[in-house]
């Protein structure tokens, strides 16, 4: 009989063994309840980083984290449910136009989102730039909004009782050097997404300098693991791998990205944001079993109507002026040519230093801080032309942000080939 105690489980994985269902259930439950000490779970997490997990182990680990809390159920809603998750990037405001667009197509979108940490922005931080908007909603209110055919979408924070084991483990991994594990990353994301009760899920896995995953091979590995977890749990799941070497759109920062999202909903906005929004919307609509082209819904204004209703349903005023930063600084082109590179990581770090992001969970953010990108790779520029405008309430942050941007832009004599936004699609 397999031993079920913390030390035996740690040594079994350390030595390359495959943990049994009973061992996984016991250790996750024990950690959630405090019977397994932090140092013991940290040792197990490090063993998993080194030894990995099989598909069965990862699925069981995910189920154990789901079982540590509440599982939501929306099967009785009058419309099909579908959600989207992004692994995070710079300028990634896609959820803002996407959720109301898919809701306007006839689906219910229960979007549980997070806050930014480091150089990647958080969806909740962006939406909280809207005066009055609130992220915390009781389940009963979520159900009301999702059932309303004029709204149909919710973007809110996950409750403390949704996969609490993951919340504890994530905090521990962050301080013990055990974040970089595909099974642990996949189970962390998917435990929350499966627990939220959606019937279908589209994953946007970012690849490139501004993403957590820098290589296509690593992104494929994570995407495959998450698609398998969703499929094994009965959630229709597909993953799109999308480029994140260049920031999405022309803004990075909370209120700046809200304004750009509204432009998209109004029929304008940057071409890359529109392209990715429609690409993901088409996948979500297909996974929900709906026969409608989201491009038509975006064009005729229905998506904007759902956006305004969604903002109001969560206490926000869609007509209120958005916060603006008190100080700006402009970076200009030093020579004529073509912008061939705008590094997403550098822009993300600069926006974070300006106050758009946070270094630690719980830190405040500046809603007006961020960066406007006046040119994107492939655009012609002339000497003295504005490339970037930095926004902040704290002018002392400008030197650090400018330092991060020193080598972010490359100007050459001829335009480079533009890589595609969609790199791959993973489905079972």
N, C-alpha and C positions, 0 to 999 in steps of 0.2 A: 504493500500500500504506500502511495506517495506521501512523504512527510508534508504536513501543512503547518509551518511556523516560519517566522520571518527569516531566521538565519538559514534554514534549509532551502527556502525559496531563493534567497540571494545567491547562495553557493551553487544551486542547481543552474541558474542562469549564467553565473560567472564562468562555470565550467562548460557552457555551450549546450546545456540541456533545454528541452522544450517543456514549458510549464503546463501543468494540467489545468483543466477548468476549475477544479476545486482550489488549487493554489492561487490562481488569478482572482477568483471570487473572494477568497479569504483575505488576501493581502490588500486589495482595493477597499473592501469593506472595513478592514482593520485600520487602514490609513485614514479613511474618512471619519471614523469614530475615535481616532486618537490612540488605538491599541498598538498600531505600528508606528514607531517613532520616525521623525523626519530624517534622521541620519540613516535609518534602515531603508526607507523608501529612496533616499538619495543614492545609496549604494546599489539598490536594485535598478534604478534608472540608469546609472553608469554602466551596469552590467548589460542592460538592454542596448545602450548606445554601442557597446563593443560587440555584442553577440547577436543583436537583432531579434526579430520575432517572426514566426511563421504567419501565414494568412489566418490560420485558425486561432493562434494566440492573440493576434491583433484584434480580430473580431470579438473574441471573448473579453479582452481587456476593455474594448469600447463598450460592450454590453454591460460590463460591471460598473463602468463609470456612469452610464445611463441609469442603471438600477440604484445608484447612490442617491438619486433625487426623484423629482417628479417628471413624468413624461406627459407632454401635452397631446391633446387629441382634437383634431379639427375635421374628422371624417364626416361629421353631420352638417358641415357648412353647405350652403346651396350652390357652391361653385368649387371647382377643383383647386387644390393648393399646390403652389410651387414656390421655391425659394432659390436664391442665388448666394454664393459665398465667394469672396475674393481673398486671395492670400496676401494682398496688400501691396501697394505701390505708391508712386509719387504722382499727385494730381488725379488719383483714382476716385473720381466723384460719381462713378457710373450708377451706383445704387440710387442716387437721387432722382435722375430721370427714368431709370429702369423700372423701379417698383410701381410708380403710378402708371407707366405705359403698359406694363403687363396686366395690371389690375383693370385698365381700360379695355384690354382685350378680352376680359371675362374671367380671369383667374383671381384667386385670393392669394395675397403675397404676405405671409407672416415672416418678415425680415428681422431676425434678431442680429443686431450689430454691436460693434465694440468701439472703444476709444483708441486714439492714436498713442503710440509709444515710439520714441525715437524719430527716425526720418520718415516713417510711413504715417499718413494721416488716418484719422478715425471717423467713420461715418457719423457717429453720434455727436462728435465735436463740431462737425460741419453743420448739422441740423440745429444744434443748440445756438448757432449764431443767429437764428431766426428768433426775434423777440417773442417770448412766451412759450416757445416749443419745449416740450418735455419728453424725456426718453423713457421714464418709468411709468408703465401702465399696468394696472391689474388685469388678470386674465379675462375677466368678464368684459372689460372695456375693449380689449383686443378682439374678442369674438364679435362684439357689436360692430366695430369698425370693419372687420373682415366680411361680415354679412351684409353690409350696406353696399348695394350695387353702385352707388355714386362715389364710393371711396375704395374699398376692397384691398387696401394695402396698409400695413403697419410697419414702421421702422422703429424698433425700441430695444432697450437693454434687456439682456437675459436676466431672469430673476435668480436670486441666490440659491433657490432650491432646484435649479436646472443643472444637472451633472455637477454637484458640489465637489466630488472627488477630483474632477478635472481642474477646478479652480485652485484647489490646494496643491495639486501636483504641478500645475503650470508655474505657480509662484516659486515652488521649490526648484524646479528645473532651471528657472531663470537665474538663480543664484548659485547653482552647483555645476554649471558647464555641461548640462545634459539636454539642451534644447535641440541639438542637431541629431535627431533620430527620426527617421521616416515613420516607423510604427507609432512612436509617441506623438509626433506632429499630427499624423493622420487620425489617430484615435481622439486626440484633443479636439480637433475641428469637428469630426463627425459625431462624436458623442453629443455635442450640443445641437448639431443640425438634426440628428435623428430624434433626439429628445423633444425638439420643438414641434414635432408632429406633422411636418410637411409630407405630402405624398410623392413629390418630385423635387429634384435638386439639380441645379446647374452650377458647376464649380469653375471659377475663373482663376487659373493658376498662373501667376505672373513669372516671367523669366527675364533675367537681365540684371544690369548693374543696380537698378533701383529696387529690385525685388529681393526677397529672402533667398530665393533659389536663383543662382547665377547661371546654371547650365541647363540645357535642354534635357539632358539625360536625367539629372536630378529632379527636374520638374515632372518628367514623365513617370519617374518612380513614385513620387508622391501622389500624382494624379491617379495613377493606376491603383494605388493602395486605397485612396479615398473612394474611388468608384466601386471597388470591390466591397468595401465596408458598407456603403450605401445599398448596393445591390443585395448583399447578404442580409441586410436588415429590412428588405422589402421596400426600399425607397428607390424610385426610378432616378438614376444618377448618371450624369455625363459631365466630363471635364473638358474645358477649352484651355489650351496653353496660349497665352498672349504676351506680346513683347513689352518689356519694361526697361529698355536701355535709355529711352527718351521719355520724359514725363508725358502723361496723358493730358491733352488739351493745352490751354495757354495760361493756366493758373495752378498754383499749389498753395493752399491755405484755406481756412475754414469759410469765412464769408465770401471770399473771392471765388471759391468753387461752387458755392450755392448760387451766386449770380450767374456763373457760366452754365450751370445746370438748368436754370430757368431759361436762358437763351436757347438751349437745346430743345426744351419743351415748347418754346415759342416758334420753333421751326428754323432756328439758326444754330449758332455754336460751332466749335471747331469740328472739322471733318472726322478726325480720329475718334472723338468722343461720340459723335453720332453713329459712326460705323460700328464701334464696339457695343454701344447701347442696343442697336438694332440686331447685331449678331447674337448677343445674349438673349434678347427678347424673343427672337425667333426660336432659339433652343428651348426657352422656358415655355413658350406657347405650345410648341410641339410636345414637350414632356407632359404638359397639362391636358393634351388631347384636344386642343382647340384649333379650328381651321380659320385663321385670320392672319393677315399680314400686318405686323406692328408698324410698318412704314406708313400705311394708310391711316392708322390711328394716331400716329405722331403728327401727320400732316394736317389732319382735320380738327385738331385742337382738343380731342377727347383726353389725351394724356395730360395736358395742362389743367383741364377741369379736375381730374383725379388728384393731381399734385396739390392744387389749392384746397380741395376737400381733405386730403391726407394731412396737410399742415394744420388746418383748422381743427381737425379731429384730435390732434395731440396738443392743442392749446396755443398753437402759433398763429401769427398774423402774416399771411402771405403778401400783404401789401405794405408792411412796415419796412422802413429803410434798414438796410443791413449795416452792421458796424464797419467803420472805416478807420484805418490806422492813422496816427497823428504825424508820422514821419515817413518820408520816402527817399530813396536813393536810386539813381539810374546807372546801369552799366551799359556802356556804349561800345560800338564796334571800333577796333583800332585800325582797321584797313578795309578796303573793298574786297568783295569776293562772295562766296557762297557758304552759308553756315552748314557744315557737314556733320557736326556732333553737338548735342546738348545733353550732358550727362545727368541722368535721372538721380543718381545717388547724391551728386554734388548739390543739385537743386533741393533735394529733400533735406539734406543736412543744413543748408542755408536757411530754408523755411523754418526748420525746427529751431535754429539758433535765434531767429527773429521773433520767436514766441508762438509760432503756429502749432508746435508740438510740445511734448513733455519728456523729461528725462526719467521720471519715476511715476508709477501709477498714483493718481490722486493730485498731481501737480495741476495748477490752473493753466489754461491756454489763452492766448490773445485771439479773439475772434477775427480781428481785422488784419492780423499779421499774415505775411506770405509773400509770394513772388508772382508777378505777371511776366509771361514770356511773350515778347512782341514778335519774335521770329522763331521758327522751328527748322530743323534740318531740311535742306533743300531750298530754303529761301535765299534770295540774293540780298546782300547787305552792302551799305556804303559807309565810309569812314564817318564816325560820329553818330551813326544811327542808333537809336535805343535798342538794346537786345533784351534787357531784363529791368524790371522795376521792383525794388525791394520795399516792403511795407512793414512797419513796426511801430509800436507805442514806446519802445525803449531804444532810443538812438545809440546807446552804448553797445547794443547788440550788433550794430551795422558792421564794424570792423571784422568780427568773427564770421559773419555771414559772407562778407565780401571775400575773405580768405578762403572759404569753402568753395567759392565760385571761380577762383583764379584760373583754373585749368578746365573749367566746365564746358567752355565753348571752343570749337575749332572752326576756323574760317580758311577755306581753300579756294583754288581758282576754278574748280569745276564741281558740279553737284555729284554727290555719291548716289549709288543705287539705293532706293528706299526699301528696307526690309518690310515684309508683310506684318500686319498687326496680329493676325491669327496664325499661330505656328503649328498647331496640331489639335486633334480632337481625340479624346480617350473615352471609350464606352465598352461595356462588357458585351 
